[in-house]
Amino acid sequence: MQEQVQEIPVPEIKIPELLTDEVCILRFSEHNDEAAFNCLVSRYSSSIRRIIFSVIRGPEEDLEDVEQEILLALYKSLPGFSFRSNFKTYLFRMCRNKAIDFVRRRKRRFNMEKSLPKHQEIPDLDTPETLYTLDRKSVV
């Protein structure tokens, strides 16, 4: 005997700012509601920037780059959010991890610049292939 799963109704509220995080996530995931995603972004944008700044403490361009990385990752991963943890916890952990990844990439690039001759071009470190190769070399 198969157990029927009851579908959670998504309330029809016209003003996205009044929606809870969970409803915004459901509306974005199930109905591709951009307003719901924008509601989450505007709700947490200052916290996102504060977390990034606490890790990076660099120029404004770096903060903006990391913020864009985070928003893109959130946009892609939000439909798969499983509600096993609080959304705020999930988002803040993602912010911290992306900021730390950025610092690692910047440090790796700085170390490569120091070790390469002046005329040699530095490879693009943001491609997955280059990161995989560099990680493999550090393990060996």
Phi, psi and chi 1 to 4 in degrees:
 res  aa     phi    psi   chi1   chi2   chi3   chi4
   1 MET       -  123.5 -174.4 -178.5 -141.5      -
   2 GLN   -87.4  137.7 -115.6 -176.7   -7.5      -
   3 GLU   -85.5  130.1 -165.7  175.9  -54.1      -
   4 GLN   -83.8  136.0  -72.3 -172.2  -10.5      -
   5 VAL   -95.8  125.3  177.7      -      -      -
   6 GLN   -81.6  129.4 -175.5  179.1    7.9      -
   7 GLU   -78.6  136.7 -160.5  168.9  -58.1      -
   8 ILE   -81.9  123.5  -59.5  171.3      -      -
   9 PRO   -72.3  138.6   22.6  -28.3      -      -
  10 VAL   -99.2  117.4  178.5      -      -      -
  11 PRO   -64.7  145.8   12.1  -15.6      -      -
  12 GLU   -91.4   90.6  -70.1  -62.3  -40.7      -
  13 ILE  -112.5  128.8  -61.3  175.3      -      -
  14 LYS   -75.8  -30.0  -61.1  -65.5 -177.7 -162.0
  15 ILE   -98.7  106.9  -54.8  170.1      -      -
  16 PRO   -60.6  -26.8  -18.1   26.9      -      -
  17 GLU   -63.9  -21.2  -68.9   79.7   25.5      -
  18 LEU   -85.2   -7.6  -61.0  177.2      -      -
  19 LEU   -80.0  148.8  -60.7  174.7      -      -
  20 THR   -76.0  165.8   64.4      -      -      -
  21 ASP   -57.0  -43.4  -69.1  -11.8      -      -
  22 GLU   -62.8  -42.5  -69.3   78.0   15.3      -
  23 VAL   -67.8  -39.8  173.2      -      -      -
  24 CYS   -60.1  -43.7  -74.0      -      -      -
  25 ILE   -63.2  -45.0  -66.6  166.7      -      -
  26 LEU   -63.7  -42.6  -72.8  172.7      -      -
  27 ARG   -64.0  -40.7  -75.9  179.6   66.9  164.9
  28 PHE   -68.8  -44.4  177.0   71.1      -      -
  29 SER   -66.8  -44.8  -59.8      -      -      -
  30 GLU   -90.5  -30.1  -65.1  174.1    2.1      -
  31 HIS  -120.5    5.2  -54.5  -69.1      -      -
  32 ASN    51.1   44.5 -157.2   20.9      -      -
  33 ASP   -81.3  103.2 -174.7   -5.8      -      -
  34 GLU   -63.8  -32.6  -62.0  -69.2  -34.7      -
  35 ALA   -63.1  -35.9      -      -      -      -
  36 ALA   -67.5  -40.8      -      -      -      -
  37 PHE   -64.8  -45.5 -180.0   77.2      -      -
  38 ASN   -62.1  -32.3  -68.9  -25.1      -      -
  39 CYS   -62.9  -45.5  176.0      -      -      -
  40 LEU   -62.6  -43.7  -70.6  171.3      -      -
  41 VAL   -62.8  -47.5  170.3      -      -      -
  42 SER   -67.3  -32.6   64.6      -      -      -
  43 ARG   -65.9  -36.1 -173.2  174.5  -66.2  162.2
  44 TYR  -113.2    6.9  -68.9  107.9      -      -
  45 SER   -61.2  -41.5   63.9      -      -      -
  46 SER   -68.1  -36.4   62.4      -      -      -
  47 SER   -67.9  -39.3  -62.5      -      -      -
  48 ILE   -60.2  -48.4  -70.0  170.8      -      -
  49 ARG   -64.3  -36.9  -68.7 -173.9   66.3   78.3
  50 ARG   -64.2  -42.2 -165.5  171.0   25.6 -102.8
  51 ILE   -65.4  -45.3  -68.5  169.1      -      -
  52 ILE   -59.3  -47.0  -64.2  168.3      -      -
  53 PHE   -62.6  -35.4 -176.7   73.7      -      -
  54 SER   -66.9  -24.6   72.6      -      -      -
  55 VAL   -94.9  -42.6  174.1      -      -      -
  56 ILE   -90.6  -51.3  -66.2  178.0      -      -
  57 ARG    50.2   47.5  -64.1 -177.5 -170.3  -95.9
  58 GLY  -120.1 -163.7      -      -      -      -
  59 PRO   -64.9  159.4    2.9   -2.9      -      -
  60 GLU   -57.6  -35.5 -175.8   70.7   23.2      -
  61 GLU   -62.3  -39.6  -62.9   83.1   30.9      -
  62 ASP   -64.9  -41.9  -71.3  -10.1      -      -
  63 LEU   -61.6  -42.7  -63.9  173.0      -      -
  64 GLU   -66.6  -39.2  -69.7  170.5    0.3      -
  65 ASP   -61.4  -46.1  -72.3  -13.8      -      -
  66 VAL   -67.0  -39.1  174.6      -      -      -
  67 GLU   -60.9  -42.2 -175.0  176.7   24.3      -
  68 GLN   -64.8  -40.4  -72.4  -59.7  -48.5      -
  69 GLU   -58.1  -44.7  -99.1 -176.0   60.7      -
  70 ILE   -64.3  -46.4  -69.1  166.2      -      -
  71 LEU   -65.0  -37.1  -65.5  178.6      -      -
  72 LEU   -66.8  -44.4  179.4   61.2      -      -
  73 ALA   -63.0  -39.8      -      -      -      -
  74 LEU   -64.4  -44.0 -179.7   63.2      -      -
  75 TYR   -58.6  -41.7 -170.0   88.8      -      -
  76 LYS   -74.6  -35.9  -70.5  178.7  178.2  179.3
  77 SER   -92.3  -17.0   68.4      -      -      -
  78 LEU   -59.0  -40.7 -159.0   54.5      -      -
  79 PRO   -60.7  -23.3  -27.0   35.5      -      -
  80 GLY   -94.7    5.0      -      -      -      -
  81 PHE   -62.6  129.3 -177.1   67.8      -      -
  82 SER  -100.4   -1.7   62.7      -      -      -
  83 PHE    62.2   20.9  -63.9   97.8      -      -
  84 ARG   -75.9  -21.6  -74.1 -173.3  -59.2 -151.9
  85 SER  -130.9  171.5   65.9      -      -      -
  86 ASN   -67.9  140.3 -172.9  -42.1      -      -
  87 PHE   -58.6  -41.0  171.9   71.1      -      -
  88 LYS   -60.1  -41.8 -167.4  173.7  177.8 -179.4
  89 THR   -62.5  -45.5  -55.5      -      -      -
  90 TYR   -59.5  -48.4  172.0   78.4      -      -
  91 LEU   -64.7  -45.4  176.3   61.9      -      -
  92 PHE   -67.0  -35.3  -69.8  176.8      -      -
  93 ARG   -66.4  -41.0  176.5   52.0   51.2 -166.6
  94 MET   -61.2  -43.1  177.4 -171.1  -72.8      -
  95 CYS   -60.3  -49.0  -66.8      -      -      -
  96 ARG   -61.9  -44.8 -171.1  153.2 -177.3   79.1
  97 ASN   -64.3  -43.1  -71.4  -16.3      -      -
  98 LYS   -64.9  -39.3  -69.8  -73.3 -176.2 -171.6
  99 ALA   -66.0  -41.3      -      -      -      -
 100 ILE   -65.2  -41.2  -70.2  169.3      -      -
 101 ASP   -59.0  -40.8  -70.9  -14.5      -      -
 102 PHE   -62.7  -44.6  178.5   83.4      -      -
 103 VAL   -61.7  -41.4  170.2      -      -      -
 104 ARG   -62.7  -44.2  -73.4  179.8 -175.8  149.1
 105 ARG   -63.2  -41.7  -80.4 -165.1  -45.7  -95.2
 106 ARG   -64.4  -41.6 -173.8  171.8   58.2 -175.2
 107 LYS   -65.8  -41.8 -175.2  176.4  179.3 -178.3
 108 ARG   -61.4  -42.6 -163.7  176.9  -70.8  147.3
 109 ARG   -65.0  -42.6 -176.3  168.3 -170.9   83.5
 110 PHE   -61.7  -44.1  176.9   75.1      -      -
 111 ASN   -64.4  -36.4  -72.0  -22.0      -      -
 112 MET   -67.8  -40.3  -75.8 -171.9   78.0      -
 113 GLU   -61.7  -38.1  -73.3  174.6   -8.5      -
 114 LYS   -68.7  -35.6  -77.0 -173.0   -4.1 -174.9
 115 SER   -87.5  -18.7   66.3      -      -      -
 116 LEU   -86.8  148.5  -68.5  177.0      -      -
 117 PRO   -62.2  157.5  -16.2   23.9      -      -
 118 LYS   -58.2  -34.8  -64.3  -99.6 -173.9 -129.7
 119 HIS   -85.8  -12.2   65.0  -80.2      -      -
 120 GLN   -83.2  136.0 -170.3  172.1   -6.4      -
 121 GLU   -80.1  142.6 -171.0  173.0  -45.9      -
 122 ILE   -85.6  131.1  -61.0  166.0      -      -
 123 PRO   -68.6  158.0   22.8  -30.0      -      -
 124 ASP   -71.2  116.1 -176.7   12.6      -      -
 125 LEU   -87.0   -2.8  -64.1  178.3      -      -
 126 ASP   -92.2   -0.1  -70.5  -26.1      -      -
 127 THR   -85.7  145.1   62.8      -      -      -
 128 PRO   -59.9  -35.4  -21.6   29.3      -      -
 129 GLU   -64.4  -44.2  -63.4   82.3   17.9      -
 130 THR   -65.9  -43.6  -53.6      -      -      -
 131 LEU   -62.8  -40.7  -69.5  173.5      -      -
 132 TYR   -63.6  -44.5  176.5   76.2      -      -
 133 THR   -62.7  -45.3  -55.8      -      -      -
 134 LEU   -64.9  -38.9  -69.0  171.1      -      -
 135 ASP   -65.2  -39.1  -73.5  -19.6      -      -
 136 ARG   -65.3  -39.8  -64.5  -69.1  -62.3  163.4
 137 LYS   -65.8  -36.2  -74.4 -179.3 -179.0  176.6
 138 SER   -71.8  -24.7   66.8      -      -      -
 139 VAL   -77.9  -38.8  170.3      -      -      -
 140 VAL   -73.0      -  175.6      -      -      -
